[in-house]
Amino acid sequence: MRRRAAVRSLSGTPLTEALLMVAAVSCALVIVRFLFLFVAVYTIRALDRRPQKQERRMGHHARMVSALAGFRGAVSLALALSVPYTVDSGGPFPDRDTIVFVTAGVVVTTLVVQALILPSVARWARLPRDTHAERELALARTTASEAALDALPTVASDLGTDPEVTERLRAEYETHLNTLRAAERASAPESGVLVRHQAQDTALRLALLEHKRSAVIGPHRRCRSPPRPGPTGHGRGTPGPGDGSGVRGTPRWDTAE
């Protein structure tokens, strides 16, 4: 309602000037965001050259996407609408309707124009896939396997496990741990072999598991399958006309022939 009132209060030249203000402010916001993202980053790089900071650096393609992703919305409009109607002297607040109109126009511009451009810029940037969750999962698996391998001798001794069983389990854990470490350094030639063998092992186990499942469930399903109806509509095992059940007046089928 307040935005409509602000639009109705603008007419003729003020409306044209307000539209020009919307375009100017929208362009200024995008330019300032570009300058901040680029200038601030290069300033930090010049002041902080620690090696760990180099791993966190992102290219200019990612900064282009971040610059265009700066949408304005509820907060900006709420600040504009919070401008009082009158000043302390009782007179109207100067250009309040213009402030609300320009703010609403900038919000619409960023939500419509930038939102339409952003998908194309994101495709052009070809941002790398986020692997943070996968790295965290790999680290957790590696840490857990290392802890289990370190505790294996003590646990096996407490349980009185035979050495053959302990060594077999140790070999399994070491193979699993080597595969996890190989996945982290996929550039090494031997790493590709370990990862490929692990993938083949998993596929083979899943295929065999399906055969085991069929062997167990198949006979059970056949035993519980409903009787199939005979040619006269009677179920299997139900006496009917001409089925050789000894009913008077019907021929008996001789299966000994």
Disulfide bonds with the S-S distance in Angstrom:
none
